[in-house]
Each structure stands twice: as C-alpha cells, then as structure tokens.
Amino acid sequence: MPQYISTLELYSDKLPIVSTTYASSETYFGINVNPLCKPQHVSYTFLPNLSYFEFIEVDVDGGTMDHVVDLVDVKLGRYYDPLVTDYSGLHRCRIGDVLQVTGFYNNTPQFRFVRRKNTVLSVYVEPTTEEELLKAIASATVVLESSGLMLTGFTCYADSLHCSRMFRSKDGSIGALEIRVVQQGTFDSLRDFFISKGSSISHYKPPICINSSEALKVLEDKVLARFFSDKSPSF
C-alpha cells in the first residue's frame, strides 16, 4: 500500500485517503477496522465467514516456501500468499498477493498488503522489489518536470543477457539502471496487446514487470528517450 500513496495523493489533490476493504473478484477478504488511520498504516482484519482462507508462506523477496497454513495458524510478522476457497466450495484459487501479518483483532489476524507476488526483478540473484522500483521511478521523474510532463505509468524488464560475462568484466557489479521514456498512448497499445492475448478488459492492470518478449517489443517500438543512472550498483 505505501508505494501507491504518492500517486493517490496526486490524483486526490491531497484529500483524505481511506481504504476500507481488501477484496477481489473471488471474495471479500477483510476490512479496515481503523479507517481513519494513515494509508501507510492500513491493515485488514480478515472475515472468516465469507470464504475459507489458507496461506502459502513466502519469504520477503517473494520466494515460495511451499508451506500452507490455515487462517488460525499464521504468525506475526511473516509473509503469506493467500489461497481462497469460495463460499460454494467449488473453486480454490491462489490470489498472488504478498501479505504480512501485522497483528490480531481479538483472535482474528490482520494483514497489510505488501505487493503483488510477481513484481520482483532478479538479476544474478539480486532481487529488486516493487517498492524499490517505485522509489527509483519517483527520483527519475524529476527529469520530466522541467518539460511539464507527468508520469502516468511504467513497467520494468530485467535484461539478464550476457549477465555472467558482465559480472566477470565488472568484478561483480550489475549494469546501470536504464529508464526509457515512451510515446503518449504506448500503455494503451500495451493494454490492447494483452487483451488480444486473452486478458480480461475488466481486470487488466498495467504490469509492473514484463517477461514477454512480444510485449517488450510493443514498448521498444515507441521509445522516445533513454536515461541511465550515474552509478552501477555493486555488492
């Protein structure tokens, strides 16, 4: 949740932001029992009477530990990917969110939303989370301000081509972050591409990370400018 607050504040013109529920197409998961709290402190108390909830434990970087527990067995501070069986008992699905247990309301676990599960870039076992990506993008948007432009969307791709050679030649460093500015309407084209491949138009969201070479080409064809960070990260 915290990684989205600056964007929400931009569009809300600093009006109070209240997140009341955590829900999906499959079910309602939980409610915010403290709606007046700051958005970066929001946690959701799960409602066990709506569906049957199970949880796959994951590590902080999103790696699955293949250990499934019930709602009553989650542990404070640990990270989980929820599984939900709907009220009819006919469908069981994995949600793909990373949640952290922040406390308990009476005996009911409370969770904060951390990020979507598949939003970690990894180059040579060096993970970069969605929150870190958003911080980098926020810093880079300073370049656009002088032109009167506003960032409306972004996506990321981990280029690991010739990674081993790069590591040998640079003594263990990863290449500099590259940011590419694309034409107006590019993300509309990206949406159309994914819908043509079977994505639901009502559920489509711009991907934080891209793995499809075809989708990457949609973006590559509309690049206007390229920028590189001043320093390359190193271990």
Secondary structure as a PSIPRED ss2 file (coil, helix, strand):
# PSIPRED VFORMAT (PSIPRED V4.0)

   1 M C   1.000  0.000  0.000
   2 P H   0.000  1.000  0.000
   3 Q H   0.000  1.000  0.000
   4 Y H   0.000  1.000  0.000
   5 I H   0.000  1.000  0.000
   6 S H   0.000  1.000  0.000
   7 T H   0.000  1.000  0.000
   8 L H   0.000  1.000  0.000
   9 E H   0.000  1.000  0.000
  10 L H   0.000  1.000  0.000
  11 Y H   0.000  1.000  0.000
  12 S H   0.000  1.000  0.000
  13 D C   1.000  0.000  0.000
  14 K C   1.000  0.000  0.000
  15 L C   1.000  0.000  0.000
  16 P C   1.000  0.000  0.000
  17 I C   1.000  0.000  0.000
  18 V C   1.000  0.000  0.000
  19 S C   1.000  0.000  0.000
  20 T C   1.000  0.000  0.000
  21 T E   0.000  0.000  1.000
  22 Y E   0.000  0.000  1.000
  23 A E   0.000  0.000  1.000
  24 S C   1.000  0.000  0.000
  25 S C   1.000  0.000  0.000
  26 E C   1.000  0.000  0.000
  27 T C   1.000  0.000  0.000
  28 Y E   0.000  0.000  1.000
  29 F E   0.000  0.000  1.000
  30 G E   0.000  0.000  1.000
  31 I E   0.000  0.000  1.000
  32 N C   1.000  0.000  0.000
  33 V C   1.000  0.000  0.000
  34 N C   1.000  0.000  0.000
  35 P C   1.000  0.000  0.000
  36 L C   1.000  0.000  0.000
  37 C C   1.000  0.000  0.000
  38 K C   1.000  0.000  0.000
  39 P H   0.000  1.000  0.000
  40 Q H   0.000  1.000  0.000
  41 H H   0.000  1.000  0.000
  42 V C   1.000  0.000  0.000
  43 S C   1.000  0.000  0.000
  44 Y E   0.000  0.000  1.000
  45 T E   0.000  0.000  1.000
  46 F E   0.000  0.000  1.000
  47 L C   1.000  0.000  0.000
  48 P C   1.000  0.000  0.000
  49 N C   1.000  0.000  0.000
  50 L C   1.000  0.000  0.000
  51 S C   1.000  0.000  0.000
  52 Y E   0.000  0.000  1.000
  53 F E   0.000  0.000  1.000
  54 E E   0.000  0.000  1.000
  55 F E   0.000  0.000  1.000
  56 I E   0.000  0.000  1.000
  57 E E   0.000  0.000  1.000
  58 V E   0.000  0.000  1.000
  59 D C   1.000  0.000  0.000
  60 V C   1.000  0.000  0.000
  61 D C   1.000  0.000  0.000
  62 G C   1.000  0.000  0.000
  63 G C   1.000  0.000  0.000
  64 T E   0.000  0.000  1.000
  65 M E   0.000  0.000  1.000
  66 D E   0.000  0.000  1.000
  67 H E   0.000  0.000  1.000
  68 V E   0.000  0.000  1.000
  69 V E   0.000  0.000  1.000
  70 D E   0.000  0.000  1.000
  71 L H   0.000  1.000  0.000
  72 V H   0.000  1.000  0.000
  73 D H   0.000  1.000  0.000
  74 V C   1.000  0.000  0.000
  75 K C   1.000  0.000  0.000
  76 L C   1.000  0.000  0.000
  77 G C   1.000  0.000  0.000
  78 R C   1.000  0.000  0.000
  79 Y E   0.000  0.000  1.000
  80 Y E   0.000  0.000  1.000
  81 D E   0.000  0.000  1.000
  82 P E   0.000  0.000  1.000
  83 L E   0.000  0.000  1.000
  84 V E   0.000  0.000  1.000
  85 T E   0.000  0.000  1.000
  86 D C   1.000  0.000  0.000
  87 Y C   1.000  0.000  0.000
  88 S C   1.000  0.000  0.000
  89 G C   1.000  0.000  0.000
  90 L C   1.000  0.000  0.000
  91 H C   1.000  0.000  0.000
  92 R E   0.000  0.000  1.000
  93 C E   0.000  0.000  1.000
  94 R E   0.000  0.000  1.000
  95 I C   1.000  0.000  0.000
  96 G C   1.000  0.000  0.000
  97 D E   0.000  0.000  1.000
  98 V E   0.000  0.000  1.000
  99 L E   0.000  0.000  1.000
 100 Q E   0.000  0.000  1.000
 101 V E   0.000  0.000  1.000
 102 T E   0.000  0.000  1.000
 103 G E   0.000  0.000  1.000
 104 F E   0.000  0.000  1.000
 105 Y E   0.000  0.000  1.000
 106 N C   1.000  0.000  0.000
 107 N C   1.000  0.000  0.000
 108 T E   0.000  0.000  1.000
 109 P E   0.000  0.000  1.000
 110 Q E   0.000  0.000  1.000
 111 F E   0.000  0.000  1.000
 112 R E   0.000  0.000  1.000
 113 F E   0.000  0.000  1.000
 114 V E   0.000  0.000  1.000
 115 R E   0.000  0.000  1.000
 116 R E   0.000  0.000  1.000
 117 K C   1.000  0.000  0.000
 118 N C   1.000  0.000  0.000
 119 T C   1.000  0.000  0.000
 120 V C   1.000  0.000  0.000
 121 L E   0.000  0.000  1.000
 122 S E   0.000  0.000  1.000
 123 V E   0.000  0.000  1.000
 124 Y C   1.000  0.000  0.000
 125 V C   1.000  0.000  0.000
 126 E E   0.000  0.000  1.000
 127 P E   0.000  0.000  1.000
 128 T E   0.000  0.000  1.000
 129 T C   1.000  0.000  0.000
 130 E H   0.000  1.000  0.000
 131 E H   0.000  1.000  0.000
 132 E H   0.000  1.000  0.000
 133 L H   0.000  1.000  0.000
 134 L H   0.000  1.000  0.000
 135 K H   0.000  1.000  0.000
 136 A H   0.000  1.000  0.000
 137 I H   0.000  1.000  0.000
 138 A H   0.000  1.000  0.000
 139 S H   0.000  1.000  0.000
 140 A H   0.000  1.000  0.000
 141 T C   1.000  0.000  0.000
 142 V H   0.000  1.000  0.000
 143 V H   0.000  1.000  0.000
 144 L H   0.000  1.000  0.000
 145 E H   0.000  1.000  0.000
 146 S C   1.000  0.000  0.000
 147 S C   1.000  0.000  0.000
 148 G C   1.000  0.000  0.000
 149 L C   1.000  0.000  0.000
 150 M C   1.000  0.000  0.000
 151 L C   1.000  0.000  0.000
 152 T C   1.000  0.000  0.000
 153 G C   1.000  0.000  0.000
 154 F C   1.000  0.000  0.000
 155 T C   1.000  0.000  0.000
 156 C E   0.000  0.000  1.000
 157 Y C   1.000  0.000  0.000
 158 A C   1.000  0.000  0.000
 159 D C   1.000  0.000  0.000
 160 S C   1.000  0.000  0.000
 161 L C   1.000  0.000  0.000
 162 H C   1.000  0.000  0.000
 163 C H   0.000  1.000  0.000
 164 S H   0.000  1.000  0.000
 165 R H   0.000  1.000  0.000
 166 M H   0.000  1.000  0.000
 167 F H   0.000  1.000  0.000
 168 R H   0.000  1.000  0.000
 169 S H   0.000  1.000  0.000
 170 K C   1.000  0.000  0.000
 171 D C   1.000  0.000  0.000
 172 G C   1.000  0.000  0.000
 173 S E   0.000  0.000  1.000
 174 I C   1.000  0.000  0.000
 175 G C   1.000  0.000  0.000
 176 A C   1.000  0.000  0.000
 177 L C   1.000  0.000  0.000
 178 E E   0.000  0.000  1.000
 179 I E   0.000  0.000  1.000
 180 R E   0.000  0.000  1.000
 181 V E   0.000  0.000  1.000
 182 V E   0.000  0.000  1.000
 183 Q C   1.000  0.000  0.000
 184 Q C   1.000  0.000  0.000
 185 G C   1.000  0.000  0.000
 186 T H   0.000  1.000  0.000
 187 F H   0.000  1.000  0.000
 188 D H   0.000  1.000  0.000
 189 S H   0.000  1.000  0.000
 190 L H   0.000  1.000  0.000
 191 R H   0.000  1.000  0.000
 192 D H   0.000  1.000  0.000
 193 F H   0.000  1.000  0.000
 194 F H   0.000  1.000  0.000
 195 I H   0.000  1.000  0.000
 196 S H   0.000  1.000  0.000
 197 K C   1.000  0.000  0.000
 198 G C   1.000  0.000  0.000
 199 S C   1.000  0.000  0.000
 200 S C   1.000  0.000  0.000
 201 I C   1.000  0.000  0.000
 202 S C   1.000  0.000  0.000
 203 H C   1.000  0.000  0.000
 204 Y C   1.000  0.000  0.000
 205 K C   1.000  0.000  0.000
 206 P C   1.000  0.000  0.000
 207 P C   1.000  0.000  0.000
 208 I C   1.000  0.000  0.000
 209 C E   0.000  0.000  1.000
 210 I C   1.000  0.000  0.000
 211 N C   1.000  0.000  0.000
 212 S C   1.000  0.000  0.000
 213 S H   0.000  1.000  0.000
 214 E H   0.000  1.000  0.000
 215 A H   0.000  1.000  0.000
 216 L H   0.000  1.000  0.000
 217 K H   0.000  1.000  0.000
 218 V H   0.000  1.000  0.000
 219 L H   0.000  1.000  0.000
 220 E H   0.000  1.000  0.000
 221 D C   1.000  0.000  0.000
 222 K C   1.000  0.000  0.000
 223 V E   0.000  0.000  1.000
 224 L E   0.000  0.000  1.000
 225 A E   0.000  0.000  1.000
 226 R E   0.000  0.000  1.000
 227 F E   0.000  0.000  1.000
 228 F E   0.000  0.000  1.000
 229 S C   1.000  0.000  0.000
 230 D C   1.000  0.000  0.000
 231 K C   1.000  0.000  0.000
 232 S C   1.000  0.000  0.000
 233 P C   1.000  0.000  0.000
 234 S E   0.000  0.000  1.000
 235 F C   1.000  0.000  0.000
